[in-house]
């Protein structure tokens, strides 16, 4: 199982911790100007043979991770980004992909078709496993969301109006209420 294990107050602290334990490491988000917290991500069964961390600007929303065993890739949602980090890294440089979201990250869900659904502050997006955007919806501040894969539907509740908008998780098309 891959989880967040330690909290650090700076990139320098997490980097020092990684230097003491790993030959290679990657800290997602470490190039941002204002970093408030850093988290290390570790595996209890040695899936990761390198140090992996995430530095966040302090949006008040905890980053979230999802590990796809099929694709051997770890997906990390944080700040206004989603990152994909393959856990098998054959080279000395650790590779990752990063995609910017429409606004502040809230949640992510793996979909049965292999795509990833991401909820952000003002809508939702679906990405392929390599973070190619399939569809995106931007409207207003989201206060709640429900994913119903059996019906192929994502429902977003908008904060100001309490309007519920239903989407096809495959196409992003708005569905009737």
N, C-alpha and C positions, 0 to 999 in steps of 0.2 A: 504494500500500500504506500502511495506517495502522498505526503502531507507537509504542511507548514510546520516547522519544528522549533525555530528560534526567532526571536525578534531582536533587531539591532537598531540603534538610534542613528546610525550613519552608514554611508557606503564604505567609509574607511574601516569601520568595525567589522562589517560582514566580510570585506575583502581580506582583512587580517585573519579572520577565522578560517576562511577558505584556503589562504596561503599555507596555513599550518596543517591542513588536512588533505588537500587535493593538489594534484599536478596541474589540473585544468579547472576553470570555473567560468561561469557566466552570471552576471547580475543584470537582469532585465530592468530597464528604466533608469539605470545608473547615470545616464548622461543628462537627466533633467536638472534644472537649476535648483528647484526647491524640493528637497527630499526630507520627509518627516519620519518615515519608518522604513526598515528593511526586514525582509523575512527570508529565512533559508528554507529551501524545499528539499526534503530528503526522503529516501525510500527505506522501508524496514526490511526489504528483501533484495537489496542491492541492484535494483533496476538502473540506478544512476551511478555511473563510475566517474562522475565529475561533480563539482560544486555548482549548485544552481540557486540563485536568489532573485528576489524582486524588490526593487526600491520604489516606494510610492510617495506621491506628493501630499498625501494626507487628506483625501477626499472624504474620509469618514466611513468609507466602504471597504470592507476587508476584501483583498484579492481572492479569487477562486481558481481552483485547478481541477482539471479533468484529464485523466490518463486514458488514452485509447490503446488498448492492447493490440487491436488489429493493426493499427498503423504505427505502433511503438512510438507514439508522439504524446507529449505532455502539452496541454493547452492551458494558458494562464491568462485570466482576465484581470486587469488592474488599471487604475486611473482612467484613461480614455483609450485603452489599447487591449488587443488580444494578441498573444504570442503563441507560436507553435515551436516547440523544441523537440526534435527527434531525440530519443534517449540513447540510440545507438549512434555514437559519434566516432567514426573511424579515423578522423584526422586530428591533428594537434589543435586546430581551431574549432571551437564549438559553434555550430551553425544554428540559426534560429530565423524564423520569419515573424514579422511584426506588422499588424494592420491597425490603423487608427480608426477609432469608433466615431460616431456622430457626436457623442457627448460622454459624460462620466459613466463608466462601467457599473452595472448593477449585478448581472447574473449571466451564466452560460449553461447551456444544456446540450448534451450530445443527442443527435437525432438518429433514428433507425437507419436512415439512408447514408450515414457516415458524415453528414454535414453537422455544423455547430450553430446553434441558435444563440444569439447574444442579445440581452436586454440592456439598453443604456438609458440614461436619464430622460431622453426625449423620443424614444422609439425602440425599434428592434431591427436586427440584421441577421441574415443567415449567410454563413461562409462555408466553402468547401473545406476539406481537410488541409489543403495547402493555403488557406486563408484568402482564396479568391471570393469576392463578394458575389453572392447569388442574387440577393435582393435586400433592400433597405427601406425602412419606413420612418419618417421623421414627422412629428406632429406637435406634441406638447409634453409636459412633464408626466411621466408614467408613475402611478402610485401602486399598481398591482399588476400581476401577470399570471396567466395560467396556460400551461402547455398541455394539450390533449392530443397525443400522437395517434390514439385510436381513431379520432375523428380528423386527424391531419390539420389541427387548428391551434393557433396561438391567439389568446385573448389578452389585450392590453386595456387597463383601466386608466383613463386620463385624470390627473389630479383635479384640475380646476372645474371640469364639467361633469366628472364621474361617468363620462361616456365610455362604453365598452366597445372596442373595435376588434373584430375577429378577422384573422388572416389565414390563408392557406400557408402551411409551413413549407410547402414545396415551391410555390410560385410567388408568395407575398401578396397575392390578390386579396382584396378586401372581400369578406364573405358577408352574406346577410345575417342579421342578428337572430 
